[in-house]
């Protein structure tokens, strides 16, 4: 029986959003005791560090099968472990898409073979993500899929979304939507406003997102089904979610680190790594999203990790694909820009990266508590480091944060009691 103790750390109670000092003892993949002066066969010094339940990311693009030049399941999983994530949800915009039972089983098997962290396949809403016919919901459910989305593509047809909500309710699945009316966003790159005009970039109006958010909320209310709005980026989208919740509609949403920290002003150097979908918005939107996150209107943070090959991004901004490689920078970015600047407490932030996504998807509440699975993330909030994309475990080096100094770094990631990442190195799997 192998046992280990996490010694002298600051335990983050992500339910009560409080922090206290204690040791954590782990045996056989479980937390067996939280207290003082604990001993075990192996000791990990956590003095001065935050000991949190393992981070959960509901929105990750692993690219395999079909786009292994951008990312593979293995490289994406290693990046997730390095970023402190013990459970991630793999988006279905692969080739072929994950729209059937066999595809979902393949993704899970490939990830399980690595033995690092938990990877959950996400199914597509429509066959081939074409937005025409409903995917095989029953088969996806048999494969253990808990969420469906056509992410990367919006579900343009209201009738198809209505049908998806009805079927998902029957199978106990969550429908998540990439909210974009492409007849409005068109070829947009930059948030419509002063900076899109100044820089001469195609404008992307906020209404392209907000009209579909409104539609989805109405349809979820009509069917009494759950709807999850992905990567919201505007003040009004947050207000719509708040109103839906006040009416008892089962609406949840997520926000990305980049939509909490970066603005449209940054696109002035035409660096394609600033290009994301939805686009970076205004300072007013950022402030509103931060408040909505703190107030619990926004349920969770998701990276929308979107790795691309170098040749994909080193083109004109008009034709470059959107997306940021974000798994390995999320903690540092959020601690540097939010926690260290007083925008949110570390315990509240970590609650939105653990309890928040767990509640959205329907998992058991993650806690540092005896009897719980030892899925744990250890963060050094004072560690200073520089973002060096060439050192990423991810194949995607597409980040606008290259060269930036961060304060706050993942020290270790533990999944099912096994240390899978420690001080910059991937460890042996489970």
Number of C-alpha atoms within 10 A of each C-alpha: 5 12 18 20 23 22 23 22 24 21 25 24 21 25 17 10 14 15 17 11 19 21 23 30 25 25 20 15 19 20 25 18 19 19 12 12 11 17 15 14 10 13 15 15 13 23 16 14 23 25 31 28 33 29 28 27 27 24 22 26 26 29 24 24 19 14 16 16 14 23 24 22 22 19 18 29 28 25 25 30 34 29 26 34 30 28 23 25 21 28 29 31 26 20 12 15 23 33 28 23 19 12 21 25 18 15 21 19 12 15 19 15 11 16 15 28 27 22 22 21 28 32 36 29 33 24 18 21 26 16 19 15 14 19 22 17 24 15 16 27 20 14 19 17 25 21 24 28 27 27 22 17 17 21 27 18 10 13 12 17 23 19 15 25 25 19 17 23 15 12 15 15 25 23 27 26 25 23 27 24 20 15 9 16 21 14 14 20 28 32 25 21 15 13 20 20 13 10 14 10 20 17 21 25 20 22 17 19 25 22 15 22 27 15 15 26 24 16 21 22 18 13 14 16 24 25 25 26 22 24 25 23 27 25 21 18 25 25 16 17 25 19 15 19 15 10 11 10 22 18 28 25 25 27 25 22 22 24 25 24 19 19 21 22 18 15 23 15 9 14 17 25 23 27 25 19 20 26 27 27 27 22 16 11 20 21 16 20 27 21 17 19 23 17 12 14 22 24 25 28 30 26 26 27 26 24 29 27 16 14 9 16 21 15 13 12 18 15 13 19 19 23 24 25 28 28 29 26 25 23 26 27 24 25 23 21 18 19 20 16 11 11 16 19 17 22 21 23 23 27 28 25 25 27 24 26 24 22 16 20 16 13 10 10 15 25 24 24 18 15 13 19 22 29 28 26 26 25 25 20 22 15 14 13 14 13 19 15 20 11 10 18 24 29 23 26 23 25 23 19 19 15 12 11 15 22 20 24 28 27 23 26 33 26 28 23 22 25 21 24 26 18 12 13 14 18 18 12 15 17
